Amino acid sequence: MLQQVAGVARDGMPSAVGSTANSSLLLSESQQSIGGPPPLMEKLTPREREIVLKQGRRKVLNRGQTLFNQGAKHDGIYLIESGRIRVFYTSPLGREITLAYWRAGNFVGGPEVFGGGFHQWSGIASSNASVVHLPGKELRTLASEIPNLAIGLIEGLSFKGKCYSALAQMLGTRSITQRLAHLLLHLMNLYGVAEPEGIAIAAAFTHADLAHMVGATRQWVTISLKRMQEKQIVLTKRSQIVICRPDVLEEMRGQASD
């Protein structure tokens, strides 16, 4: 289950063995069951890619900068060239739940890719990022002229549907403690680096980031990690988490209750 870092993705984040720069980060029972995200431009010829990108407008985002807001009008999609984009839903009471982190090769801004309607969630750069905005009107024309682009859009939307369905299943059937244990193991597999104390998660995720992914408060996550450290399950140092007992987290993931 443990995987070592084999390289660095285009957004500067470590990538584990078997992962790719276009992998996504989301909460699900099994990443294998939903597969990997299909890159939108992968099946296009060099000439087709040139035509598509010519219709786009490149935008560079600094970490923390908003790409689109929940409730704003839809206008096409954003193709991620580099960096990570976090998409999240905000409740009427202001609570946030992270839907996924999307990386290079994926697109965000759906589901109404051709425009119309309003965004159901928000997108923000979780690292410095570069995206290409493909407006809805132009994208519709391109999809009618380039079959592989249309297929890529359908496959991408299908994958996102499976992702968000998997998230809903996790939120509805697993306790918060189970979800946190599951997330820590998932992050360890994606970003794990061997250290004397255990397997370090070599990626910067704050307690608030973890809370938004598991549907909890930052305070709850902080208290839970402190309890895990007291039991020598994890070790927290500065902004890094080291997994000392993945076997215990495995038990917590399958048996814990709040």
Buried (B, 14 or more C-beta within 10 A) or exposed (E): EBBEBEEEBBBEBBBBEEBBBBBBBBBBBEBEEBEEBBBBBEBBEEEBBEBBBEBBEEBEBEEEEEBBBBEEEBBBBBBBBBBBBBBBBBEEEEEBBBBBBBBBBBBBBBBBBBBEEEBBBBBBBBBBBBBBBBBBEBBBEBBEEBEBBBBBBEBBBEBBEBBBEBBEEBBEEBBBBBBBBBBBBBBBBBBBBEBEEBBBBBBEBEBBBBBBBBBBBBEBBBEBBEEBBEEEBBBBEEEBBBBBBBEBBBEBBEEBEE
